């Protein structure tokens, strides 16, 4: 679940800030963010955050927000799979709102090109180097066929053997195998390392939005640097995660401390 918890934190922070809004479930009178294109049938880990919240509530009720628990879980997930660790700032409060429209507009898509990705990260106060560092989280986890089908059948900047191998798990027909999962980084998919960047340099990035980071553009040198120096990648990833965790937090009397993470008090 490490990849899923890191991604859940990312998808929280990119919509309205790190406020736990992604954890809110839809109700007949409330529309959350979980059905946005980048979230629907994709994000996981909400149950883990809820379980952690209830354990905290049992000993320290009404103090620790779901937003802080999610931020801590992302850090701990990285450390658990041999990735970097960092000091998490605390004191975030939980939102009483969510935005499906912003989740649809602001979350990066697997099909996007480099300039689109840079623009979306810049909008959140993150530069191109921080974007490339954060993308390194794709050294973990899996992706659904529907997110990489177009790449393995239509992209030209792809290793032919890699494309052929991935097609075995992802039929060309848009109505078949959409939920089939394959590792984003096939060699060490459950260990945080810098192999992701080697894959990009070998044209073996699984998602289109991965491979555009190394495709003759302005981020090529950053990818090459992280491929060569894992300690630099680890340091920059940790720093970027701290910076991302600072996106528009609710503090003081803003928001609330939810009693359960999936619903407003």
C-alpha positions as CSV (number, residue, x, y, z in Angstrom):
1,X,0.0,0.0,0.0
2,X,3.0,2.4,0.1
3,X,2.5,3.6,-3.4
4,X,-1.2,4.1,-2.9
5,X,-0.8,6.1,0.3
6,X,1.8,8.4,-1.2
7,X,-0.4,8.9,-4.2
8,X,-3.4,9.6,-2.0
9,X,-1.5,12.3,-0.2
10,X,-0.5,13.8,-3.6
11,X,-4.1,13.8,-4.9
12,X,-5.2,15.4,-1.7
13,X,-2.7,18.3,-1.8
14,X,-3.3,19.1,-5.5
15,X,-6.9,19.9,-4.9
16,X,-7.7,22.7,-2.5
17,X,-4.5,22.0,-0.6
18,X,-3.5,19.3,2.0
19,X,-6.8,19.3,3.8
20,X,-8.1,15.7,3.6
21,X,-10.8,16.6,1.1
22,X,-9.9,13.6,-1.0
23,X,-11.1,11.4,1.9
24,X,-14.7,12.6,1.8
25,X,-17.2,10.2,0.4
26,X,-20.1,11.2,-1.9
27,X,-23.5,11.5,-0.2
28,X,-26.9,12.4,-1.7
29,X,-26.2,16.0,-0.6
30,X,-22.5,16.2,-1.0
31,X,-20.1,15.6,-4.0
32,X,-16.6,14.7,-3.2
33,X,-13.4,14.2,-5.3
34,X,-13.2,10.5,-5.5
35,X,-15.1,10.2,-8.8
36,X,-12.8,12.6,-10.6
37,X,-11.1,11.1,-13.7
38,X,-7.7,10.6,-12.0
39,X,-9.3,9.2,-8.8
40,X,-12.2,7.0,-9.9
41,X,-11.6,3.3,-9.4
42,X,-7.9,4.3,-8.9
43,X,-7.1,5.8,-5.5
44,X,-6.8,3.5,-2.5
45,X,-5.9,3.6,1.1
46,X,-8.8,5.5,2.5
47,X,-9.6,2.6,4.8
48,X,-6.1,2.6,6.2
49,X,-6.3,6.4,7.0
50,X,-9.7,5.8,8.6
51,X,-8.3,3.0,10.8
52,X,-5.4,5.2,11.9
53,X,-7.8,8.0,12.6
54,X,-10.0,5.9,14.8
55,X,-6.9,4.6,16.7
56,X,-5.8,8.1,17.4
57,X,-9.3,9.3,18.3
58,X,-9.5,6.5,21.0
59,X,-6.5,8.1,22.9
60,X,-6.5,11.7,21.7
61,X,-10.0,12.7,20.5
62,X,-10.6,15.8,18.5
63,X,-6.9,16.8,18.1
64,X,-5.2,15.2,15.1
65,X,-6.7,15.8,11.7
66,X,-7.2,13.4,8.9
67,X,-5.1,15.6,6.8
68,X,-2.1,15.3,9.1
69,X,-2.6,11.5,9.4
70,X,-2.5,11.2,5.6
71,X,0.6,13.3,5.4
72,X,2.3,11.2,8.1
73,X,1.2,8.0,6.3
74,X,2.9,9.1,3.1
75,X,6.1,9.8,4.9
76,X,6.0,6.5,6.8
77,X,5.2,4.6,3.5
78,X,8.3,5.9,1.9
79,X,10.5,4.9,4.8
80,X,8.8,1.5,5.1
81,X,9.9,0.6,1.5
82,X,13.5,1.8,2.0
83,X,12.8,5.3,0.7
84,X,13.7,8.7,2.2
85,X,12.2,10.0,5.4
86,X,11.6,13.6,6.4
87,X,10.2,15.7,9.2
88,X,6.4,16.3,8.8
89,X,5.0,19.6,9.8
90,X,1.8,19.2,11.8
91,X,-1.2,21.3,12.6
92,X,-3.3,20.9,9.4
93,X,-7.0,20.9,9.8
94,X,-9.6,19.1,7.8
95,X,-11.8,20.7,5.1
96,X,-15.5,21.0,5.2
97,X,-15.6,21.1,1.4
98,X,-14.3,19.3,-1.7
99,X,-14.2,20.1,-5.4
100,X,-14.8,17.5,-8.1
101,X,-14.3,20.2,-10.7
102,X,-10.8,21.1,-9.4
103,X,-9.9,17.5,-9.0
104,X,-10.8,17.0,-12.7
105,X,-8.9,20.1,-13.8
106,X,-5.8,20.1,-11.6
107,X,-4.8,16.4,-11.1
108,X,-2.2,15.3,-13.8
109,X,-3.3,12.7,-16.3
110,X,-1.3,9.8,-17.6
111,X,-1.8,11.1,-21.2
112,X,-0.4,14.6,-20.6
113,X,2.6,16.1,-22.3
114,X,5.5,17.8,-20.5
115,X,4.4,21.4,-20.8
116,X,0.9,20.5,-19.4
117,X,2.6,18.7,-16.5
118,X,4.9,21.6,-15.8
119,X,2.0,24.0,-15.8
120,X,-0.1,21.9,-13.4
121,X,2.8,21.6,-10.9
122,X,3.8,25.3,-11.3
123,X,0.2,26.2,-10.4
124,X,0.8,24.5,-7.1
125,X,4.1,26.2,-6.5
126,X,6.3,23.3,-7.6
127,X,9.0,23.7,-10.2
128,X,10.0,21.3,-13.0
129,X,12.8,19.7,-10.9
130,X,10.4,19.1,-8.0
131,X,7.9,17.6,-10.5
132,X,10.6,15.2,-11.8
133,X,11.6,14.2,-8.2
134,X,7.9,13.6,-7.1
135,X,7.3,11.6,-10.3
136,X,10.0,9.2,-9.0
137,X,7.3,7.8,-6.7
138,X,6.4,5.8,-9.8
139,X,9.2,3.6,-8.8
140,X,6.5,2.0,-6.7
141,X,3.1,0.6,-7.4
142,X,1.0,-0.4,-10.4
143,X,-1.0,1.1,-13.2
144,X,-4.2,0.0,-14.9
145,X,-4.2,-0.9,-18.6
146,X,-6.6,1.9,-19.4
147,X,-3.9,4.4,-18.4
148,X,-1.1,3.1,-20.6
149,X,-2.9,1.4,-23.5
150,X,-2.4,4.4,-25.9
151,X,1.3,4.5,-25.0
152,X,2.1,0.9,-25.7
153,X,0.2,0.8,-29.0
154,X,0.7,4.3,-30.4
155,X,3.7,6.0,-28.9
156,X,6.9,5.9,-30.9
157,X,9.4,6.8,-28.1
158,X,9.1,3.3,-26.5
159,X,11.3,0.3,-26.4
160,X,9.7,-2.2,-28.8
161,X,10.3,-5.2,-26.6
162,X,8.9,-3.4,-23.6
163,X,5.8,-2.5,-25.6
164,X,5.3,-6.1,-26.8
165,X,5.6,-7.4,-23.3
166,X,3.1,-4.9,-21.8
167,X,0.6,-5.7,-24.6
168,X,0.3,-9.2,-23.2
169,X,-1.5,-7.7,-20.2
170,X,-3.3,-4.9,-22.0
171,X,-5.5,-5.7,-25.1
172,X,-5.8,-3.1,-27.8
173,X,-9.6,-3.3,-27.6
174,X,-10.9,-0.4,-25.4
175,X,-13.5,-2.7,-23.9
176,X,-11.1,-5.4,-22.7
177,X,-8.8,-5.5,-19.7
178,X,-9.1,-1.9,-18.6
179,X,-8.5,-2.8,-15.0
180,X,-5.6,-5.1,-15.6
181,X,-2.6,-4.1,-13.4
182,X,1.1,-4.1,-14.2
183,X,4.0,-2.6,-12.2
184,X,5.1,0.9,-13.0
185,X,8.7,-0.3,-12.4
186,X,8.9,-4.0,-13.0
187,X,12.2,-4.9,-11.4
188,X,11.7,-3.6,-7.8
189,X,8.0,-2.5,-7.7
190,X,7.8,-2.7,-3.9
191,X,11.1,-0.9,-3.1
192,X,11.8,2.8,-3.3
193,X,14.8,3.3,-5.5
194,X,15.9,5.2,-8.6
195,X,15.3,2.5,-11.2
196,X,12.4,4.5,-12.5
197,X,14.8,7.0,-14.1
198,X,16.8,4.3,-15.7
199,X,13.6,3.0,-17.3
200,X,12.9,6.4,-18.7
201,X,16.4,6.7,-20.2
202,X,15.8,3.3,-21.8
203,X,12.4,4.4,-23.2
204,X,10.6,2.0,-20.8
205,X,8.4,4.4,-19.0
206,X,5.0,2.8,-18.6
207,X,2.9,6.0,-18.8
208,X,3.1,8.6,-21.5
209,X,3.4,11.2,-18.7
210,X,6.4,9.3,-17.4
211,X,8.3,9.1,-20.7
212,X,7.8,12.8,-21.5
213,X,10.2,13.5,-18.7
214,X,13.0,12.1,-20.8
215,X,12.2,12.7,-24.4
216,X,14.6,15.4,-25.7
217,X,13.1,18.1,-23.5
218,X,13.9,20.4,-20.7
219,X,13.8,17.8,-18.0
220,X,16.2,15.2,-19.6
221,X,19.2,16.4,-17.5
222,X,17.2,16.1,-14.3
223,X,16.2,12.5,-15.1
224,X,19.8,11.7,-16.0
225,X,21.1,13.2,-12.8
226,X,18.7,11.2,-10.6
227,X,19.6,8.0,-12.5
228,X,23.2,8.6,-11.7
229,X,22.9,9.8,-8.1
230,X,20.2,8.1,-6.0
231,X,21.2,10.2,-2.9
232,X,20.4,13.4,-4.8
233,X,17.0,11.9,-5.8
234,X,16.2,10.9,-2.3
235,X,17.1,14.3,-0.9
236,X,15.1,16.2,-3.5
237,X,12.1,13.8,-3.2
238,X,12.0,14.4,0.5
239,X,12.3,18.2,0.1
240,X,9.6,18.2,-2.5
241,X,7.2,16.2,-0.4
242,X,7.6,18.7,2.5
243,X,6.9,21.5,0.1
244,X,3.9,19.7,-1.4
245,X,2.6,19.2,2.2
246,X,2.7,23.0,2.6
247,X,0.1,23.6,-0.1
248,X,-2.7,25.7,1.3
249,X,-3.1,24.0,4.7
250,X,-6.1,24.9,6.9
251,X,-4.8,26.1,10.3
252,X,-6.0,27.9,13.3
253,X,-9.8,28.1,13.3
254,X,-10.2,27.2,9.6
255,X,-11.8,23.9,8.8
256,X,-12.4,21.3,11.5
257,X,-10.9,18.2,13.1
258,X,-13.2,15.5,11.6
259,X,-14.4,12.7,13.8
260,X,-14.3,10.3,10.9
261,X,-12.2,11.0,7.8
262,X,-14.9,10.2,5.2
263,X,-17.5,12.6,6.4
264,X,-17.8,16.2,7.7
265,X,-18.7,16.5,11.3
